[in-house]
């Protein structure tokens, strides 16, 4: 009886432990990558053509509003990316697993690239709409801090000789930095200065017309899938670097065919 | 659903906002392409390096740990 119970307990947690295995992750995601590439880039192109050419013009902002189709989806995902990075760091700290730390490290440059996109497109959008490239308003300032947090994680990853210390320090910074995310969300309501409040939220009807909304949803879906793809790609590269001493990576490098492996 | 612009020229100019809109999309696509290619290329380079390393170790096993 006791044995049976133990077995069941083990079964329940097996997925969790397997999820912590870099090799398992590497082999599992091998087949996903081509599909994610097609899906992410397909949706990105459809959403872009739709938003640039087929969505109706905005009455107030004219055609400059079309920047929304890249600015808003990437802004969403840049914050989701931060949560993923912080959660991965926490899991790494608590359960001392290897894979979550690799995910955390991989998320940082991706998140940083996303914040560059959002700051650049926001700045370009601000010029014709507000008459300024930059203003120290609540949303922009707190968002700039997000960009610096990602940079901080990248810097910490490179600041220590010991891999373990670098991971722990980065995880702690990532967790502390999560405070900033609700501030970014709320900034447009707390300091109502320049940046407009959200056009989309879960609890009320959207403030923009449906014909403008469809391409926006397409781009939001595209961004999430794109982020999933890129996070997997970065993590796979990181797995190989950190596991280079293991036999399966050596086999992979020397081209020895083993089950499920591909170079 | 119809195309919102009368000509290619109007599409590019976007009523005077063309430079802003197109610059944004160029920046976005440049970064997205980089994000897709960078990890793939770094993985390829790493595997090539490892292959060379393993080959050298096989040739002179006394030098490898």
Interface residues (C-beta under 8 A of the other chain):
Chain A: X37 X41 X44 X48 X52 X53 X54 X55 X56 X57 X62 X63 X64 X66 X67 X70 X71 X74 X110 X113 X116 X117 X120 X121 X124 X125 X127 X128 X211 X226 X229 X230 X233 X234 X236 X237 X240 X241 X244 X249 X250 X252 X253 X254 X255 X263
Chain B: X1 X2 X3 X4 X5 X11 X14 X15 X16 X17 X18 X20 X21 X23 X24 X25 X27 X28 X31 X32 X34 X35 X36 X39 X40 X42 X43 X46 X47 X50 X51 X53 X54 X55
